[in-house]
Amino acid sequence: MTNLLLFPPAVILWMGALLVFLVPGKAKLPLLLGIPVWGLWNLWALPEGHYFQVGFLEWTLTFVRVDAMARLFGTVFHIVALLGSLYLWTFRRNFEFASGLFYTGAAVGLVFVGDWLTFFAFWELLTLGALGPILAGGRRSSQAAAFRYALIHVLGGLVLLAGILLHLAETGSAELTLLSLQGPAAWLILIGMGVNAAFPLFHVWVVDAYPAASIGGAVFLAGITTKVAVYALWRTFPGTEILMVVGAVMALFPLFYAATVNDMRRLLSYIIINQVGFMVAGVGLGGELALNGVAAHAFSHILYDAVLFMAIGAVIYRTGTADASKLGGLFRSMPVTAVFCMVGAASISAFPFTNGFISKSMVISAAGKEQVSWLWLALTAASAGVFLTAGIRLITATFFGPRRSHHPEVVTEAPWPMLTGMGLAAAICLLHGIAPSLLYRFLPFQATYQPYTADHLLTQFQLLIFVAILAAFLYGKGLFREQGSAVILDVDWFYRRAGMRLVSVAWAALLAPLGGLASSALKTLALGIVIAVRGLLFALLEILWGMAGLTQESVQKRRENLGRNFRNFAMPLGLSGGVSLIFIVLLYLL
């Protein structure tokens, strides 16, 4: 590179994350808007090719590999940074601004890398960056969710690292290339990526972490981690048939949970898994139409999901809750928010003239074109289920229907930063739906697909009308009304119970052969390790709490609560997550 004005795309967003703490007052808003715009110009000014390469041992590390796919994902992540930062201006918290930009920068950096070692480094930085928006939720449940997020993603990262090291040993090349499931290396890499993609059995971190995040932090989370994993699968495993099965399961099973949970952000979290299922299935199909569909649907999904999370965040901001059993009747109090939310719901339901219609249909059409009838049927059924849950239930429970515990007449419209962020994202959803070529021209393969054919329009309208009639019938029978709070168990219940039992049995088996003195010594050693870890964890958390602007009294209260949990051994997952987090920080500091 000879142009000194061009940078690796992640660097600009990370510079913005640092400058947030240095720029005072209202001058911060131009910075927050200008950094993503500068980053967009930078990534489009970079010509296609490999840049910022350095030698490491016998390998070449490529920090920037520019092509159409990297540009597409880099562009939409910068849009998320722009709209998310504008939305966050409502709260004006430096920690949230900085964590959002750092997290997005890690995602942007990852989609541009060209080797496995740099890929893994950014993969772990993505995990570290995601903890900020979750911790910004400011509740004990947010801290616990952040610990669990760190635990499962560090474990997934270790599986990924094992696969990468095996791959390097087998091939001698660090270049990020296509893989086939011919050996343990590829399987380990696929499983490691599957954790971030929310494959079945690994998916619970999505519905655990996203509702626990801050109102603005959830906007960043919803658009990035799973889509980065989709990008990685697109790069490495196109045409891997097992992904069709995985994608079909992902597209279908979350709908049962989305139809029953009352927390609207939890509902949207399950719908994220459903939508990622379409993308994973498309990667499994392979072929230019399917892979274009994956790229287009990921781009579209990030935007309409941002609209939905922004809208529900505005509802939480004004009412204090996302519980459907406590909402209803908000349309008169928050009409603009309701309209934007309906645009997002129409997009996720693939209504004509929305971006969901022009992208999701590409994947479904690819299944039909390849004559994979069972996948076409599964994705069509999943599309109908999304309309029932996100398109109808979310909107009626929140903005229409009977008033519940709150008083809509005292609720006011969302603040202007929230409305502006929602409005811009909704406008892009409609613009791409009306003029598909605005998106299709940037897809990785030449796009010849035509979404607005008579056959496709007729089929989609028939599907939507059928689901609307079904919803009216269910509502009339009293099966579609909010009945109050309930606890919905997911698969994490099983492995939490199994994990606790396994630790108990392993500990007893370890102590059994030892005598009393040796057993006491081992217990003392274990206690010393716990105390040391607690000290490190407390020091790290106090830094984070200070950056979040908490008062000394609040910090002291949190420290006492955390110490009580340690003494009672009441947070085994949190302890493991804390150790993992400290390990990551030390790794990148060293």
N, C-alpha and C positions, 0 to 999 in steps of 0.2 A: 504494500500500500504506500503510495506517495502522497496522498492527501492527508495532511496532519489534522484536518478538521473532522475526520471520520473516526469513530470509536467502535469497539465491540458493543453491540446493542445493549447489553445488560449494564454497562458502565454508566450510561447516562441516567438511568433510573436509580442506580445506587448513589450517584452523586446527588440526585434530588433528595433521596432519603436522608443524607447527611446535612444538606443545606436547610432542610425543614427546621432543624434546631437552631440555625444561625440567623435566619431571616425573621424579622420581627413583624408582629401585628398583621395588618391587612395586606402588606406586601407579600405575604405568604401565598395568597390566592393566585396572583400571576405566576409565581414560581410553580405551584402545583399544576396549573394548566399548561404552562410553557414547557415543562420538562417532558411530558408525553408527546407534545407536538414536535419538539426538537428530536426526540427519539424516533418518531415516525419518519421525519425527514432523513435522519441518519441511516435508518435501515433501508429506505428506498434509494438513497444515494449510493449505497454499497452495490457495486456490480456483482453479477453472479460469479461464484468462484470460491476459493479457499484462502482465508486471510488470517493474520495474527497466529502464525504457526511457530511453535518452539519445539526443540528436541528435548526429550526426557528419557534417559537410559537409551534403549534401542528403539524407542517409539517416537513418532511425531504427534504432538498434541495440536489439534486444530480448534481454535476457539471460535472461529466464525466460518461457517459454510453456508453460502447464500444460494438459495434456489427458490422456486415458486412456493413450495410448501412451507419453508421456513418464513418467508415473507408474509404469507397469509396468516399464520399463527402469530407471528410477531406483531402484525398490524392489529389484530383483534385484542391481543393482550395490552397493547398501548391504549387502545380505545377504552378497555376496562380501567386502566390506570387513570385516564382522563376523567371518565364519568364517575368512577368510584371516588376520586379525590374531590371532585365537585360536590358529590353527595355528602362526603364526610365534612365539608365546610360547615355543615349544620352544627357539628360538635366541636370543631377546632381543637383537637387534641393532637399534639405533636407525635405522640407514640403511635397513634392510629395512622396518621399520614405516612410516617417513616416505615412502619411495618408493612403497609399496603404497597409502597413503592419498592421496598426491598424484596418482598415476596414476588411481585410481578417481575422485577428484574431477574430473579432466579429463573422464573419460567421462560422469559425471553432469552436469557443466556442459554438455557438448555436446548431450545428448539434450533439454535444456530450452531451448536457444536458439531464437530465432525469425527470425533474419536470416542472410544468407550471410556477412557479414564476421565476425560473432562466431563463426559456425560454423567458419570457417577458422582463427580464432585458437585455438579449443579443439581443433581437429583437429591443429594443430601442437603444442600443449601435450600432447596425448595421445601423440604421437611422443616428445617429450622425457621424459614420465613413464615410458614403457615401458623406457627405457634403464636406469633404476635397478634393477628386478628382474633384468634380464639381467646387468648389471655385478656385482650381488650374488652371482652364481655364483662369483666369486673366482678363476676360472681364466683362462689366456691365451686359451683358446677362447671364454670368455665375453666378453672384451674385443673379440676379433675379430668375434664375432657381433653385439655392440652397435654396432660401427662399420658393419657391413654393414646392420644394421637401420636405422640413421640414414640411411645413403646411400639405400636404396631408398625409404624413407618420405618423406624430404625431396624426392626426385625426384617421387614420386607427389603430394606436396603442391603442388609447383610446377605440375604438370599441372592439379590441381584449382583452384589459384589462377588459372591462365590461363583456365579455363572460367568461373570466377566473374566475373572482370573482363569477359570478353566478354558474359556474361549481364547484368551491370549496365549495360554500354554499350548493349545491345540493348533492354532493358526499362525502364531507369531506376529500377527497384525493387530493393531489397535484401531483400525479404521472402522467407523460405524457403518455396517453394511447389512444386507438382508441375511436372515437366518432361517434355517429349517429345523424342525424338531427331530433331529437325528441323533442327539446325544444329550447327556446330562447338562452340559453348559447351556444349551438353548432352552431346555425345560426350566432350569433355575432362573434364567433371565426372564422368561415368560411369566413365571410365578411372581418374581419380584415386581415386574411391571403390573401384573394383575392386582397386586395389593393397592397400588395407587389408582388403578382403573376401577376399583370396587367390584372385582369379580365376586360371584356368589361365594358365601362363607367368609370373604374378606371385606364385605361391604359395610359392616356396621359402623366403621369409623365415620362414614359420611353422615349418618343420621344421629350420631353421637356428638360430633364436633360442630357441625354447621348451626344447629339451633342454639348451641352454647356460645357462639361467637358474638361479638358486638354487632349492632345493627348495621353499621357500614362494613365491618370486617367480613360479614357473611356474603356481601356482594363480591368481594375479591375471591373468597374461598370457592363460591359456587361456580366461578368461571374458569378456574385455573387448574387445580391439581388433577382432576380426572381427565381434563382435556389434554394436559401435557402427556398423560399416560396413553391416551388415544393416539396422539402424535407419535409417541415412541413405538407403539404397536404398528402404526401405519408405515413407519420407517423400516421395521425389522421383520415383521411377520405377515405381510400381505399374502392372501391366498391360503393361509393356514386353516384348514377346514374345521378343526375343533373350535375355533373362535366363532363360527356360525352358531354352534350349539350354546356356547357360553353367552353370546350376545342375545340369543332368543330367550334364554332363561332370565337374563338380566332385564330384558324388556318386559317380561310378563310378571314375575313374582312380586316386584315392588308395588304393583297396582293394588294387591290385596291389602297391603299395609296403608297405602295412600288413601284407600277408601274408608279406613277405620280410625287412623290417628286424628287427634284433635288439634295438636300444635301445627299451625299452618307452615311454619318453617321446616318442621319435621316432614310434613307432607311433601313439600317441595324438594327436600333432600332425597326422599324415595323416588320422586319423579326424575331427579338427576340421574340416579342409577338406571332408571328405565330408558332415558334418552341416550345415555352412554351405551346401553345395550344395542341400540340401532347402529351406533358407530362401530362397535366391536364386531357385530355381525357383518357389517360392510367390509371391514378389514379381512374377515374370514372369507368372504366371497371373492375378493381380489377383482381384477379387471378394472379398466379405466373408469367405467361408469360408477361402479361401487366405490372405488377409492376417491373419485371426485365427490361422490355423495357424502362420504365420511368427512372430507375436508369442508365441504359446504355446510353440512349439518353441525359440525363442531363450531364453525364460525357463527352460524345462526343461533345455536343453542346458547352460546355464551352471552349473546345480546338479549334474547328474550328471557333467559333466566335472570339476568341482571335486572330487567324491568320488574319481574315478579318479586325478587328478593328486596328490591328497593321499595316496592309498593307495600309489602307486608312489613318491612322495616318502618315505613312511615306510619302504618297502623299501630305498631308497637310503641312508636315514639309518642303518638297522641293518646292511646288508650291504655298503654302499659301491659298489653297482653297480645299473644298470638293464638290463644286458645279459642277454637271455633265455638265451643259451648258458652263462651262469654262475649262473643261478637255478634254481628248482624245489624242491619239497618244503617250502615255507615255511608251509604251512597249520598244521602242528602247533606251530610256533614263534610264529606271528603270526595266531592264529585270528580275532581280532576284526577286525584289518585286512583279512583275507581275506574275511570276511563283508560288511563295508562295501564292499569292492571289487566283490564279486559283485552287490551291490545296484546300484552304478553301472553295471556291465556289463549287468545285466538291463534297466536303464533305457535305455541307449544302444541296446540290441537290441530295444527296444519290446516287452518282455514285458508281458502284461496285469497290471494293478494297479501299474504304475510310471508315472512322469510322461512317459517317452518314448512310451509306448503312447497316451496321451491327446492328445499334441501332434503327433507325427510323422504319425499316421494322418489328421489334419485336412488336411495338405498333400496326402497321397496320395489321399485321398477327393475333394479339390477337383479334382485332375487327372482323376479318373474322372467327376466331376459335369460338368466342362467338356468331356468326351469327347476329351481329349488323350491318346489311347491310348498313344502312344510314350513320353510322359513318365510315365504311370502305370506302365508296364512297367519303365522305367529306374529309377524310385525304388523300386519293389518289389524289383528285383534288388539295388539298392544297400543296401536294408534287410537283405536276406539276407546280403550280404557283410559288413556290420557285425557281425552275430551271429557269423560265422565268425572274424573277425579280433579284434575287441575283446571279444566275448562269450565266445568259446571259447579262442582262442590266447593272449590276454593272461592269462586266469585260469589255464589249465593250465600255461603256461610259467613263471609266477611262483610259484604256490602249490601246484600239484600236479605230477605228472610226476616224473621221476627227479631225485635230488639231483645237483648238478653241483659246481662248484669250491668253493663255500662249505660251511659245516657248519651246517645248520639247528638242530642241538641246542644250539649256543652263541648263537644269535640269540634276542633277547627281543622281547616285544611293543612296539609303538610307545608313546612317552610319552603321558601323558594329554591334553596340549593337541592333539596330532595326532588322537587317537582321538575327542576331543570334537568337534572341527571336522568330521571325517569323519562322525561319528554324526549330528550335527544336519543336515548336508546330505543324508545318506542318508534320514533320517526325513522330510524335506520331499519327497524323490523318491517315497517310498511313500505319503505322505499325499495328495499331489496325484493319484497314480495311483488310490488307493482312492476319493477324493472329488473328482472333476474340477471340480465347481462351485466349489471353493475358488480355482481358477485362472481358470476360464471367466468368472466374474462380473466380473473386472477387465480383460477383453479390450476392445480398442477398439470392436468392434461387438457387438451382441447375439448371444450364442452359443446356437444351437439344436442344435448338433451333439451326437449321442449316440454315444460310442465303444463302449459295451458292448452291442452288438447281437449276436445269435446268428451272423449272417453274418460280421461282422468278427472275432469271437472265433475262429470255426472256421477262417477263412482264415489268421489269424495263427498259430494253433497248428499248422496244416498246414505253414506256411512254416518255423517254428522246428524242427519235427520233421524235416523234409526236410534242413535245414542240419546238424542234429546227426548224422543218419545219414551225410551226406556227409563231415563232419569225422571220424567214426569210421572211415570207409573210407579216407580220406587218411592218417590216422594209422597204420592197419594196413599200408598200403603204404609207410610210411616217408617220405611226402611232407609230413607235417605236424609233423615233429620238428625241434628246433633243431639246426643242423648246425655252428655256430660262426660267428665273425665274418666279415663280408664288407662290401665297399664297394659301396653302391648309388648309382649316378649318377642325378641328376635334371636337369631342363632347365637349371639354372643353370650346368652344365658348359659348355654351348654358348655362352651369352652371356658367361661369364667369358673363355673362349678368344677369342671374337669381340671383346670389349672390349679385351683385351690386344693383339690384332692391330691393331685400329683405332687405338689410341694410338700404337703403333709406327710404323704407316704415316703417320699424321698428323704425328708429330714429324719423321720423315724428310722428308716433303714440305715442312714449314715451313723446315727448315734448308737444303734443296737450293738454293734461289735465292740464298741469302745467301753472302757471302764469308766468309773465315776469321775476320776480325776481328769482323764482325757476329754470326757464329755463336757465337763465344766470349763476346761480350757478352750474347747471349740466354741462353746456358747459365748465365752468372754471375748474371743476373737471376733465372732459374728457381731456381738454388740458394739465392739470398737469400730468395726467397719461401718455399721449403721450410723454411729455417732459422727464419724468422719464425713460420710456421705450427707448426713443431715446438715452439717456445718457448711459444706460446699453448696448444697442446694439452697439453704437459707441465704447465703451471700449472693448467689445468682438471682434469686427471686427478689431480694431487696433492691438490687440494681434495677430490675424490670419494674418493680412497683414504684421506684423513684422516678423512672422515665415516664411512667403512666401518670405522674402527678398526684399520687396518693399522699395524704397527710401522714405525719409521724404517728398519730393516734391510730389511724387505719392500718398502717404497716405493723404496729405493735400488736394489734388485735389479730391480724392475719397470722403473724408469727406464733402467737399463743395457740391459735386454732390448729396450725400445722404441727406444732410441737405436741399437742394433745393427740393428734392422729398418729404421730410416730410412736408415742408411748403406748397407745392402745393397739398398735399394729393394724390400724383400720384402713390403710391405704396401700395394699401391696402393689396394685397396678400403678398407682401414683409414684411410689418409691422407684419402681423399675423405670418408669418414664422419666423421672428426675435424673436417675443415673445415666440413662441414655442421652438426655439432653446435655448434661455436663460433659459427657464423652464427646459429643459432636462439637461443642464449643471449644474444648481443649484441642481437639483434632485440628480444627481450622485456625486456631491461634498458633499452633506449633508448625 
